[in-house]
Amino acid sequence: MQTIETLKPQLSEPFPNVQRYWTDPKTNLIVPKFQIENIRWRGNLLKSAEKDLILQRDLLAACRESQLFWINTFVWTYHQFDVNPFTGKRIEAKQPHNPFISWEIQDNLFNEFELCLKVGEDILIDKSRDMGASWACICFLHWLWLFRPHSQLLEMSRVKEYVDQTGNMKALFQKHDYINLWLPEWMRPPEVFRGEKNRSIMHMLNTINGSCIDGESTTEHAASGDRRLVILLDEFSKVEHGQLMRSATRDAGHIRIINSTPAGPGTEYARWKKSGQIKVFILPFWEHPDKGKGRYVKEKEDGSYEIRSPWFDHEETIRSKQEMAREILRQDLESGALFFNLPVIENHIALFGRECKSRYHVHFKKGIPNDKVSNIIRRKDFDSVLIKRGSKGPLRVWTTLIGGRPDQSKNYIFGIDVSKGQGASNSVVSIKCKETGEKIAEWCDANTPPYDMARIVIALAIWCGGSKPRNLPFLKWENNGPGWDFGRIIVREFRYPYFYRHVKSGKITDKTTMQYGFQSNTQSKFELLSLYDRILAHGGYFNHSIEALEEAKSYIHFNSGGIGPASLVEESESAKKTHGDRVIADALTLDDKELPKVRREEIKVPPNSWGGRYKQAMAKKNKNCRGWRRSFDFSRGN
């Protein structure tokens, strides 16, 4: 059994630790951080600089040198509500217009922006809601627009209304307009309010230094061929063509800033965040001065730790788990419409997940043509199969082999999910022992086409064997997409005798048809995976494959009504049908009641033995009983 070892997080105290007076490390200028003092200080500074050209030049130079000084001195922000730090409840903001006084975590983010720009490195923001990330991104680009000559900047969001729409403070350009509104005239470039010469729809030009900010909605071709200093991809988890957007913007910008909250495990944002190919900056809720006030560390039942606060405790009582995962906890898996019960899978991994004992390459020996395979199956010719142990073999085995094979006193069932074999997804064979309920082996490869897959499955079946008199496993495969060609070869060309026939469900009694293979549709797939979910919860199946169980954690409900791995959320319906994976293969092994009953050969006993004489006596007795019944058969007219 695996144990969960998590270091207890250490929280800095006191919190929030707001300095009354902050000294800018770049300019050595002192800025008051308490709101009332900051507002008064700003007013006095603006009044002093109004007609003092030397002070104006000094302030412009200080702002050019220090982004943080400019933000804490000249930038204002807008919000509709606050958080009561004592009760954790949301309250209406007494004043929606507030000076931007940066928190310590935000200072770190602004510094990271500048560092990434210096070295040409992308950055992804992993944030909780209301952490000021969007405002921080806008401030950074606005600062570049004001103080860095000839900066070509691009801001993108999923729809154009979120890029630029009058009156919508969610829109990116509306935030720029708001910042410009509060800037002194001697700092603001000319004619940059909406409708003026240098401010058109999704475009803002600084005629003083030649810098401009453009906007665009995210499409698969957005930014293609463009060249920008900085590209902002806002709410990236919700765009429809995330993978194409990521590719299209790669060569278009010196750096990219990706800003979003989670929207499920299948988004390109989630994959990018976990790829290890981009710097990730975390903005957790407990670093919010109000939401994190009174924060504390609590140990959970599994031995891990979580950071909570009075605000968090209150939100947990009024939000769903999915909403908590998406808006507060930054959890990609839990924020999606998950199909399987995540704690159940985690528990199954902890109890039964382990590395395989050995790995093998299994296939037919060279020179065996397809027209000989049916005879090999009929003879159960184990000598025709080549088995080679290898550290990278596609067959992983968890059971103890006897004579190089699974226990031949048991019966086995193969669950098979076939892909196109072009490297995009795996073709999988899951092997379960009927008697023990244990997954004993798994074959997995992404580059085997259906016609070669059929030969490999037969070789695996002969290697696996099983109890007499069948000596072969039962095969059950998904017949959709590539599975159709696979099934045709298995049944009609190789004449394999033990396989699943489609069952018409939804009636009082299920009826077996002459169609081979599992016919997958929205309903049948839901029933199959629901069975898997129940069995994982209630027991009876032991899956040692950690990879297979991890795949199950990513299964979600698609908006189209289907079910599948989150990685396919952006794929077409045809791509989903040609996808193979471990989850379906595992699920196909579970409903094994349709395995044909084995007709065992009658045991012959010597006629003069005790068993032989008993058998003769019982036959004579039955014969006399049948004669007695005929004598009272009124239907014969007696």
C-alpha positions as CSV (number, residue, x, y, z in Angstrom):
1,M,0.0,0.0,0.0
2,Q,1.3,3.4,-0.9
3,T,1.5,6.1,1.7
4,I,0.9,9.8,1.0
5,E,3.8,12.0,2.3
6,T,3.2,15.7,2.1
7,L,5.3,18.4,3.7
8,K,3.2,20.7,5.9
9,P,3.2,24.1,4.3
10,Q,4.7,27.0,6.2
11,L,2.8,30.3,6.1
12,S,4.5,33.6,6.8
13,E,3.3,35.6,9.7
14,P,1.9,38.2,10.2
15,F,-0.5,38.3,7.3
16,P,-1.4,40.5,5.6
17,N,2.0,42.2,6.1
18,V,1.3,45.5,4.5
19,Q,4.1,48.1,5.0
20,R,2.8,51.5,5.8
21,Y,5.6,53.0,3.8
22,W,7.3,51.2,0.9
23,T,10.6,52.0,-0.5
24,D,10.9,51.3,-4.2
25,P,14.1,49.3,-4.7
26,K,14.8,50.8,-8.1
27,T,14.3,54.5,-7.4
28,N,14.5,54.6,-3.6
29,L,11.3,56.7,-3.6
30,I,9.0,56.2,-0.7
31,V,5.3,55.4,-1.4
32,P,2.7,55.1,1.4
33,K,0.8,51.8,1.2
34,F,-2.2,52.5,3.4
35,Q,-5.1,53.5,1.2
36,I,-6.2,56.8,2.7
37,E,-2.6,58.0,3.0
38,N,-1.8,56.8,-0.5
39,I,-4.8,58.7,-2.0
40,R,-3.8,61.9,-0.3
41,W,-0.1,61.4,-1.3
42,R,-1.2,60.9,-4.9
43,G,-3.3,64.0,-4.9
44,N,-0.5,66.2,-3.4
45,L,2.0,64.8,-5.9
46,L,-0.3,65.5,-8.9
47,K,-1.0,69.0,-7.6
48,S,2.7,69.7,-7.2
49,A,3.6,68.4,-10.7
50,E,0.7,70.1,-12.5
51,K,2.8,73.1,-13.5
52,D,6.2,71.8,-12.5
53,L,7.9,70.5,-15.7
54,I,11.0,69.4,-13.9
55,L,9.0,67.3,-11.5
56,Q,7.0,65.9,-14.4
57,R,10.2,64.8,-16.1
58,D,11.5,63.3,-12.9
59,L,8.3,61.4,-12.3
60,L,8.2,60.1,-15.9
61,A,11.8,59.0,-15.5
62,A,11.0,57.2,-12.3
63,C,8.0,55.5,-13.9
64,R,10.1,54.4,-16.8
65,E,12.6,52.9,-14.5
66,S,10.2,51.3,-12.1
67,Q,6.9,49.6,-13.1
68,L,6.0,49.2,-9.4
69,F,6.4,52.9,-8.7
70,W,4.2,53.8,-11.6
71,I,1.5,51.3,-10.5
72,N,1.4,52.4,-6.9
73,T,1.5,56.1,-7.7
74,F,-0.6,56.5,-10.8
75,V,-2.8,53.5,-11.6
76,W,-6.3,53.0,-10.3
77,T,-8.4,49.9,-10.4
78,Y,-12.1,49.1,-10.4
79,H,-14.1,46.5,-8.4
80,Q,-17.7,46.0,-7.4
81,F,-17.4,44.1,-4.1
82,D,-15.0,43.4,-1.2
83,V,-14.6,40.6,1.3
84,N,-15.4,40.9,5.0
85,P,-12.2,39.5,6.5
86,F,-13.9,38.6,9.7
87,T,-17.0,36.7,8.4
88,G,-15.6,35.7,5.0
89,K,-18.8,37.0,3.3
90,R,-18.8,39.1,0.1
91,I,-19.9,42.7,0.6
92,E,-20.7,45.5,-1.8
93,A,-17.7,47.8,-2.3
94,K,-18.2,51.1,-0.6
95,Q,-16.1,52.7,-3.3
96,P,-15.6,50.9,-6.7
97,H,-12.7,53.2,-7.7
98,N,-9.6,52.4,-5.8
99,P,-5.9,53.2,-6.2
100,F,-3.9,50.2,-7.3
101,I,-1.8,49.4,-4.2
102,S,0.0,46.2,-5.1
103,W,0.2,43.2,-2.7
104,E,3.5,41.4,-2.1
105,I,2.5,38.4,-4.3
106,Q,1.6,40.9,-7.1
107,D,5.0,42.6,-6.8
108,N,6.6,39.2,-7.4
109,L,4.4,38.8,-10.5
110,F,5.3,42.2,-11.9
111,N,9.0,41.4,-11.4
112,E,8.6,38.0,-13.1
113,F,7.0,39.8,-16.1
114,E,10.1,42.0,-16.5
115,L,12.5,39.1,-16.0
116,C,10.6,37.0,-18.7
117,L,10.8,39.9,-21.1
118,K,14.5,40.3,-20.5
119,V,15.3,36.6,-21.2
120,G,12.5,35.9,-23.7
121,E,10.6,33.3,-21.6
122,D,6.9,32.6,-21.6
123,I,4.9,32.7,-18.3
124,L,1.6,31.0,-17.3
125,I,-0.4,32.4,-14.4
126,D,-2.1,29.7,-12.3
127,K,-4.6,31.7,-10.4
128,S,-7.6,31.7,-8.1
129,R,-10.4,34.1,-8.9
130,D,-10.2,37.8,-7.9
131,M,-6.4,37.8,-7.4
132,G,-6.0,40.8,-9.8
133,A,-4.2,38.8,-12.4
134,S,-6.0,40.4,-15.4
135,W,-5.4,43.9,-14.1
136,A,-1.7,43.0,-13.5
137,C,-1.3,41.8,-17.1
138,I,-3.0,44.9,-18.4
139,C,-0.8,47.2,-16.2
140,F,2.3,45.5,-17.5
141,L,1.4,46.0,-21.1
142,H,0.1,49.5,-20.5
143,W,3.5,50.4,-18.8
144,L,5.4,49.1,-21.8
145,W,3.0,51.1,-24.1
146,L,3.8,54.3,-22.2
147,F,7.5,53.9,-21.5
148,R,9.1,51.5,-24.0
149,P,9.4,52.9,-27.5
150,H,8.2,51.0,-30.5
151,S,6.6,48.2,-28.5
152,Q,4.2,46.1,-30.6
153,L,1.8,44.4,-28.1
154,L,-1.1,42.0,-28.7
155,E,-4.0,41.1,-26.3
156,M,-6.3,38.2,-27.1
157,S,-9.4,36.7,-25.4
158,R,-11.9,34.1,-26.5
159,V,-14.5,36.5,-28.0
160,K,-14.1,40.0,-29.3
161,E,-16.5,41.4,-26.7
162,Y,-14.0,40.4,-24.0
163,V,-11.3,42.2,-25.9
164,D,-13.0,45.5,-26.5
165,Q,-16.5,46.6,-25.6
166,T,-17.6,49.9,-24.3
167,G,-18.8,49.8,-20.7
168,N,-17.7,46.2,-20.1
169,M,-15.0,46.2,-17.4
170,K,-14.3,42.6,-18.2
171,A,-13.0,43.7,-21.6
172,L,-9.3,44.1,-21.8
173,F,-9.2,47.5,-23.6
174,Q,-11.8,48.9,-21.2
175,K,-9.2,48.4,-18.5
176,H,-6.7,50.4,-20.6
177,D,-9.3,53.2,-21.1
178,Y,-9.9,53.2,-17.3
179,I,-6.1,53.5,-16.6
180,N,-5.8,56.3,-19.1
181,L,-8.7,58.1,-17.5
182,W,-6.8,58.5,-14.2
183,L,-3.4,59.4,-15.7
184,P,-2.4,63.0,-15.6
185,E,-2.5,64.7,-19.0
186,W,1.2,65.2,-19.1
187,M,1.7,61.4,-18.9
188,R,-1.1,60.3,-21.1
189,P,-0.4,60.2,-24.9
190,P,-2.7,62.4,-27.1
191,E,-6.1,61.3,-28.4
192,V,-6.3,57.9,-26.8
193,F,-9.9,57.8,-25.5
194,R,-12.4,55.6,-27.4
195,G,-13.5,57.3,-30.6
196,E,-10.5,59.6,-30.8
197,K,-7.9,59.4,-33.5
198,N,-5.5,57.0,-31.8
199,R,-8.1,54.8,-30.1
200,S,-10.2,52.7,-32.5
201,I,-11.8,49.3,-31.9
202,M,-9.2,46.9,-30.6
203,H,-6.4,49.3,-31.3
204,M,-4.5,51.9,-29.2
205,L,-1.6,53.9,-30.5
206,N,1.0,56.0,-28.6
207,T,2.1,58.6,-31.1
208,I,4.8,59.9,-28.8
209,N,7.0,56.7,-28.8
210,G,5.4,54.6,-31.6
211,S,4.1,51.8,-29.4
212,C,0.7,50.3,-29.9
213,I,-1.6,47.7,-28.4
214,D,-3.9,45.6,-30.7
215,G,-6.6,43.2,-29.7
216,E,-7.9,40.0,-31.3
217,S,-10.3,37.2,-30.5
218,T,-8.7,33.8,-30.3
219,T,-9.2,31.6,-33.4
220,E,-7.0,28.9,-34.8
221,H,-5.3,31.3,-37.1
222,A,-5.0,34.3,-34.7
223,A,-1.6,36.0,-34.6
224,S,-0.3,33.8,-37.4
225,G,2.5,35.6,-39.2
226,D,2.4,38.4,-36.6
227,R,5.4,39.7,-34.7
228,R,4.9,41.1,-31.2
229,L,7.0,42.0,-28.2
230,V,4.4,40.6,-25.8
231,I,1.3,38.5,-26.5
232,L,-1.4,38.2,-23.8
233,L,-3.6,35.1,-24.0
234,D,-6.4,35.9,-21.5
235,E,-8.8,33.2,-20.1
236,F,-6.9,30.7,-22.2
237,S,-8.5,27.6,-20.7
238,K,-11.8,28.6,-22.3
239,V,-10.7,29.1,-25.9
240,E,-12.0,26.6,-28.5
241,H,-8.7,26.0,-30.4
242,G,-6.2,26.1,-27.6
243,Q,-3.7,23.7,-29.2
244,L,-3.7,25.6,-32.5
245,M,-3.5,28.9,-30.7
246,R,-0.5,27.7,-28.7
247,S,1.2,26.7,-32.0
248,A,0.3,29.8,-33.9
249,T,1.6,32.2,-31.3
250,R,4.9,30.4,-30.7
251,D,6.8,32.4,-33.3
252,A,4.6,35.5,-33.2
253,G,5.7,36.9,-29.8
254,H,9.0,37.5,-28.0
255,I,7.1,36.3,-24.8
256,R,3.6,35.1,-24.1
257,I,1.6,35.7,-21.0
258,I,-1.1,33.0,-20.4
259,N,-3.7,34.0,-17.9
260,S,-6.6,31.8,-16.8
261,T,-8.5,30.0,-14.2
262,P,-9.0,26.2,-14.8
263,A,-11.9,24.9,-17.0
264,G,-11.3,21.2,-16.8
265,P,-8.5,18.7,-17.4
266,G,-8.7,18.5,-21.1
267,T,-7.9,22.1,-22.0
268,E,-4.7,23.2,-23.7
269,Y,-4.2,25.4,-20.7
270,A,-4.1,22.4,-18.3
271,R,-1.8,20.5,-20.6
272,W,0.6,23.4,-21.0
273,K,0.6,24.1,-17.3
274,K,1.7,20.5,-16.5
275,S,4.0,20.1,-19.5
276,G,7.1,21.5,-17.7
277,Q,7.7,23.6,-20.8
278,I,6.7,27.0,-19.4
279,K,7.3,29.0,-16.3
280,V,4.2,28.8,-14.0
281,F,3.4,31.6,-11.5
282,I,0.9,30.7,-8.8
283,L,-1.6,33.2,-7.4
284,P,-3.4,31.2,-4.6
285,F,-6.4,32.5,-2.7
286,W,-4.5,32.6,0.6
287,E,-2.3,35.4,-0.6
288,H,-5.3,37.7,-1.0
289,P,-5.2,40.2,1.9
290,D,-8.9,39.7,2.7
291,K,-9.5,36.1,1.6
292,G,-6.4,34.9,3.2
293,K,-6.8,36.7,6.5
294,G,-6.8,34.2,9.4
295,R,-5.4,31.5,7.1
296,Y,-4.4,28.2,8.7
297,V,-3.1,24.8,7.8
298,K,-5.3,21.7,8.3
299,E,-4.4,18.1,7.9
300,K,-6.8,16.0,5.8
301,E,-7.8,12.4,6.3
302,D,-5.3,11.1,3.8
303,G,-2.4,12.7,5.7
304,S,-1.9,15.6,3.2
305,Y,-2.4,19.2,4.2
306,E,-4.6,22.1,2.9
307,I,-4.5,25.8,3.5
308,R,-7.8,27.3,4.6
309,S,-9.1,30.6,5.9
310,P,-12.5,31.9,7.3
311,W,-13.3,33.1,3.8
312,F,-12.6,29.7,2.4
313,D,-14.7,28.0,5.1
314,H,-17.6,30.2,4.2
315,E,-17.3,29.6,0.4
316,E,-17.2,25.9,0.9
317,T,-20.7,26.0,2.4
318,I,-22.2,27.8,-0.6
319,R,-20.2,26.5,-3.6
320,S,-20.2,23.1,-5.3
321,K,-17.0,21.0,-5.2
322,Q,-16.6,21.6,-8.9
323,E,-16.9,25.4,-8.5
324,M,-14.5,25.4,-5.6
325,A,-12.0,23.4,-7.7
326,R,-12.3,25.8,-10.6
327,E,-12.6,29.2,-9.0
328,I,-10.6,28.8,-5.8
329,L,-8.4,25.7,-5.7
330,R,-6.9,26.0,-9.2
331,Q,-7.6,22.2,-9.8
332,D,-7.8,21.2,-13.4
333,L,-9.1,17.7,-12.9
334,E,-11.8,18.5,-10.3
335,S,-12.9,21.6,-12.2
336,G,-14.2,19.5,-15.1
337,A,-17.3,17.5,-15.4
338,L,-15.6,14.3,-14.2
339,F,-17.2,11.0,-14.9
340,F,-15.5,8.7,-12.4
341,N,-15.4,9.3,-8.6
342,L,-11.9,10.8,-8.1
343,P,-11.4,9.7,-4.4
344,V,-12.3,6.1,-5.3
345,I,-9.7,6.0,-8.1
346,E,-7.1,7.6,-5.8
347,N,-7.9,4.9,-3.2
348,H,-7.7,2.1,-5.8
349,I,-4.2,3.4,-6.9
350,A,-3.0,3.5,-3.3
351,L,-4.3,0.0,-2.6
352,F,-3.6,-1.9,-5.8
353,G,-1.4,0.2,-8.1
354,R,2.1,-1.0,-8.7
355,E,4.8,-1.5,-11.2
356,C,4.6,-4.6,-13.4
357,K,6.8,-7.6,-12.7
358,S,8.0,-8.0,-16.2
359,R,7.6,-6.8,-19.8
360,Y,7.5,-8.8,-23.1
361,H,7.3,-8.6,-26.8
362,V,4.8,-11.1,-28.1
363,H,4.0,-11.9,-31.7
364,F,4.0,-14.7,-34.2
365,K,7.3,-16.2,-35.5
366,K,8.5,-15.0,-38.8
367,G,7.1,-16.5,-41.9
368,I,3.6,-17.3,-40.7
369,P,1.0,-16.0,-43.2
370,N,-2.5,-15.0,-42.3
371,D,-4.0,-18.1,-44.0
372,K,-2.2,-20.3,-41.5
373,V,-3.5,-18.4,-38.4
374,S,-6.8,-20.3,-38.2
375,N,-5.1,-23.6,-38.0
376,I,-2.7,-22.3,-35.3
377,I,-5.8,-21.2,-33.3
378,R,-7.5,-24.6,-33.8
379,R,-4.3,-26.5,-32.6
380,K,-3.5,-23.9,-29.9
381,D,0.0,-24.0,-31.3
382,F,2.0,-22.3,-28.6
383,D,5.2,-23.1,-30.6
384,S,4.2,-20.6,-33.3
385,V,4.3,-17.7,-30.8
386,L,7.6,-15.8,-30.1
387,I,7.9,-14.4,-26.6
388,K,10.9,-12.2,-25.8
389,R,11.5,-10.4,-22.5
390,G,12.4,-6.7,-22.9
391,S,12.4,-3.6,-20.7
392,K,10.4,-1.7,-23.3
393,G,8.1,-4.5,-24.3
394,P,4.4,-3.4,-24.9
395,L,3.1,-6.3,-22.8
396,R,3.3,-5.6,-19.1
397,V,2.6,-8.5,-16.7
398,W,1.6,-8.2,-13.0
399,T,0.9,-11.9,-12.3
400,T,3.4,-14.7,-11.6
401,L,3.9,-16.7,-14.7
402,I,4.0,-20.5,-14.6
403,G,6.2,-22.0,-17.3
404,G,6.2,-18.6,-19.0
405,R,2.4,-18.3,-19.2
406,P,-0.5,-17.3,-16.9
407,D,-2.1,-19.9,-14.7
408,Q,-3.6,-22.4,-17.1
409,S,-6.3,-23.5,-14.6
410,K,-8.0,-20.1,-14.9
411,N,-10.2,-18.4,-17.5
412,Y,-9.2,-15.1,-19.0
413,I,-11.0,-12.3,-20.9
414,F,-9.4,-9.7,-23.2
415,G,-10.8,-6.2,-23.3
416,I,-9.5,-4.6,-26.6
417,D,-9.7,-0.9,-27.7
418,V,-8.2,-0.4,-31.2
419,S,-6.8,2.9,-32.5
420,K,-5.7,3.8,-36.0
421,G,-2.1,3.0,-35.0
422,Q,-0.6,6.3,-36.3
423,G,0.9,7.4,-33.0
424,A,-1.9,9.6,-31.8
425,S,-3.4,7.2,-29.3
426,N,-2.8,3.7,-28.0
427,S,-4.2,0.4,-29.0
428,V,-4.7,-1.5,-25.8
429,V,-5.4,-5.1,-24.7
430,S,-6.4,-5.5,-21.0
431,I,-6.3,-9.1,-19.7
432,K,-8.4,-10.0,-16.7
433,C,-8.7,-13.3,-14.8
434,K,-12.3,-14.2,-14.5
435,E,-11.9,-16.2,-11.3
436,T,-9.8,-13.7,-9.3
437,G,-11.1,-10.4,-10.9
438,E,-7.4,-9.3,-11.2
439,K,-6.0,-7.5,-14.2
440,I,-3.0,-9.7,-14.9
441,A,-1.5,-8.0,-17.9
442,E,-1.8,-5.1,-20.4
443,W,-0.5,-4.7,-23.9
444,C,-0.3,-1.1,-25.2
445,D,1.2,0.5,-28.3
446,A,0.4,3.5,-30.4
447,N,1.9,2.5,-33.7
448,T,0.2,-0.8,-34.5
449,P,-2.5,-0.6,-37.2
450,P,-5.7,-2.7,-36.9
451,Y,-4.5,-5.4,-39.3
452,D,-1.3,-6.0,-37.4
453,M,-3.1,-5.6,-34.1
454,A,-5.3,-8.6,-35.0
455,R,-2.3,-10.9,-35.4
456,I,-0.8,-9.7,-32.1
457,V,-4.1,-10.3,-30.3
458,I,-4.2,-13.9,-31.6
459,A,-0.6,-14.4,-30.5
460,L,-1.4,-13.0,-27.1
461,A,-4.5,-15.2,-26.9
462,I,-2.5,-18.4,-27.6
463,W,0.2,-17.3,-25.1
464,C,-2.4,-16.5,-22.5
465,G,-4.4,-19.8,-23.0
466,G,-6.7,-20.8,-20.2
467,S,-8.4,-23.8,-18.6
468,K,-9.5,-26.9,-20.6
469,P,-11.1,-27.7,-22.8
470,R,-11.2,-24.2,-24.4
471,N,-7.5,-23.3,-23.6
472,L,-8.2,-19.8,-25.1
473,P,-9.3,-16.5,-23.7
474,F,-12.6,-14.7,-24.5
475,L,-12.2,-11.6,-26.7
476,K,-14.3,-8.4,-26.4
477,W,-13.5,-5.4,-28.4
478,E,-15.0,-2.0,-29.3
479,N,-16.3,-2.4,-32.8
480,N,-16.4,1.3,-33.7
481,G,-13.9,3.0,-36.0
482,P,-10.7,0.9,-36.4
483,G,-12.3,-1.9,-34.4
484,W,-14.5,-2.8,-37.3
485,D,-11.6,-3.9,-39.5
486,F,-9.9,-5.6,-36.5
487,G,-13.1,-7.6,-35.8
488,R,-13.6,-8.7,-39.4
489,I,-10.1,-10.2,-39.4
490,I,-10.5,-11.9,-36.1
491,V,-13.9,-13.5,-36.8
492,R,-14.1,-14.0,-40.6
493,E,-10.4,-14.5,-41.6
494,F,-8.8,-16.0,-38.5
495,R,-12.0,-17.7,-37.3
496,Y,-11.3,-17.2,-33.7
497,P,-14.1,-19.1,-31.8
498,Y,-14.6,-17.3,-28.5
499,F,-15.7,-13.6,-28.8
500,Y,-18.4,-11.2,-27.7
501,R,-21.6,-10.9,-29.7
502,H,-23.6,-7.7,-29.6
503,V,-26.4,-7.8,-27.0
504,K,-29.6,-5.7,-27.5
505,S,-30.3,-4.2,-24.1
506,G,-33.2,-2.1,-22.8
507,K,-35.7,-5.0,-22.8
508,I,-36.9,-7.5,-20.1
509,T,-34.3,-10.0,-21.4
510,D,-31.2,-9.2,-23.3
511,K,-30.9,-10.8,-26.7
512,T,-27.6,-11.9,-28.2
513,T,-27.3,-11.0,-31.9
514,M,-25.0,-12.2,-34.7
515,Q,-23.1,-9.0,-34.7
516,Y,-19.6,-9.3,-33.3
517,G,-17.9,-6.8,-31.1
518,F,-19.1,-4.2,-28.6
519,Q,-21.2,-1.6,-30.5
520,S,-20.4,1.7,-28.8
521,N,-22.8,4.6,-28.8
522,T,-23.6,7.3,-26.2
523,Q,-25.9,5.0,-24.2
524,S,-23.9,1.8,-24.3
525,K,-20.7,3.6,-23.5
526,F,-22.4,5.3,-20.5
527,E,-23.7,1.9,-19.3
528,L,-20.2,0.3,-19.7
529,L,-18.3,3.1,-17.9
530,S,-21.0,3.3,-15.2
531,L,-20.4,-0.4,-14.5
532,Y,-16.7,0.3,-14.2
533,D,-17.4,3.2,-11.8
534,R,-19.6,1.0,-9.6
535,I,-17.1,-1.9,-9.6
536,L,-14.3,0.4,-8.6
537,A,-16.4,1.7,-5.7
538,H,-17.8,-1.6,-4.5
539,G,-14.9,-4.0,-5.3
540,G,-14.5,-7.1,-7.3
541,Y,-11.9,-5.8,-9.7
542,F,-8.2,-5.3,-9.0
543,N,-6.4,-3.0,-11.5
544,H,-2.7,-2.7,-10.9
545,S,-2.1,-0.4,-13.9
546,I,-1.4,3.1,-12.5
547,E,-1.4,4.5,-16.0
548,A,-4.8,3.1,-16.7
549,L,-6.3,4.5,-13.5
550,E,-4.7,7.9,-14.1
551,E,-6.4,7.9,-17.5
552,A,-9.7,7.2,-15.8
553,K,-9.3,10.3,-13.7
554,S,-9.3,12.4,-16.8
555,Y,-12.7,11.0,-18.2
556,I,-15.3,13.8,-18.5
557,H,-18.7,14.5,-19.9
558,F,-18.4,16.2,-23.3
559,N,-20.7,19.1,-24.2
560,S,-22.0,16.9,-27.0
561,G,-23.3,14.4,-24.5
562,G,-20.5,11.8,-25.0
563,I,-18.0,10.6,-22.5
564,G,-14.2,10.3,-23.0
565,P,-10.8,11.5,-22.0
566,A,-10.4,15.2,-21.5
567,S,-7.6,15.3,-24.0
568,L,-10.2,14.8,-26.8
569,V,-12.3,17.8,-25.7
570,E,-11.1,19.8,-28.7
571,E,-11.1,16.9,-31.2
572,S,-13.7,16.2,-33.8
573,E,-16.2,13.4,-33.5
574,S,-14.4,11.3,-36.0
575,A,-11.1,11.8,-34.1
576,K,-12.8,10.6,-30.9
577,K,-14.0,7.4,-32.7
578,T,-10.5,6.5,-33.8
579,H,-9.0,7.0,-30.3
580,G,-8.0,4.0,-28.2
581,D,-7.2,4.0,-24.6
582,R,-6.8,1.8,-21.5
583,V,-10.0,2.8,-19.8
584,I,-12.3,1.3,-22.4
585,A,-10.2,-1.8,-22.6
586,D,-10.4,-2.3,-18.9
587,A,-14.1,-1.7,-18.8
588,L,-14.7,-4.3,-21.5
589,T,-13.3,-7.0,-19.3
590,L,-15.7,-6.4,-16.4
591,D,-19.1,-7.6,-17.7
592,D,-18.0,-11.2,-18.2
593,K,-21.4,-12.9,-17.7
594,E,-21.6,-13.3,-21.4
595,L,-18.6,-15.7,-21.5
596,P,-20.0,-19.0,-23.1
597,K,-20.3,-21.8,-20.6
598,V,-17.7,-24.5,-21.1
599,R,-19.0,-27.9,-22.0
600,R,-16.7,-30.2,-20.2
601,E,-16.2,-33.8,-21.4
602,E,-18.1,-36.5,-19.6
603,I,-15.8,-38.5,-17.3
604,K,-16.0,-42.2,-18.2
605,V,-16.0,-44.7,-15.3
606,P,-15.4,-48.4,-15.5
607,P,-18.8,-50.3,-15.6
608,N,-17.8,-52.7,-12.8
609,S,-16.7,-50.0,-10.4
610,W,-18.8,-48.6,-7.7
611,G,-19.5,-45.5,-9.8
612,G,-20.3,-47.5,-12.8
613,R,-22.8,-49.7,-10.9
614,Y,-24.4,-46.6,-9.3
615,K,-24.8,-45.0,-12.8
616,Q,-26.5,-48.2,-14.2
617,A,-28.9,-48.3,-11.2
618,M,-29.9,-44.6,-11.6
619,A,-30.5,-45.1,-15.3
620,K,-32.8,-48.2,-14.6
621,K,-34.7,-46.2,-12.0
622,N,-35.3,-43.3,-14.4
623,K,-36.5,-45.7,-17.1
624,N,-39.1,-47.2,-14.7
625,C,-40.3,-43.7,-13.6
626,R,-40.9,-42.7,-17.2
627,G,-43.0,-45.9,-17.8
628,W,-45.1,-45.2,-14.8
629,R,-45.8,-41.6,-16.0
630,R,-46.9,-42.9,-19.4
631,S,-49.5,-45.3,-17.9
632,F,-51.3,-42.2,-16.4
633,D,-50.9,-40.0,-19.4
634,F,-54.6,-38.9,-20.0
635,S,-53.6,-37.0,-23.1
636,R,-53.0,-40.4,-24.7
637,G,-56.6,-41.5,-23.9
638,N,-55.8,-43.7,-21.0
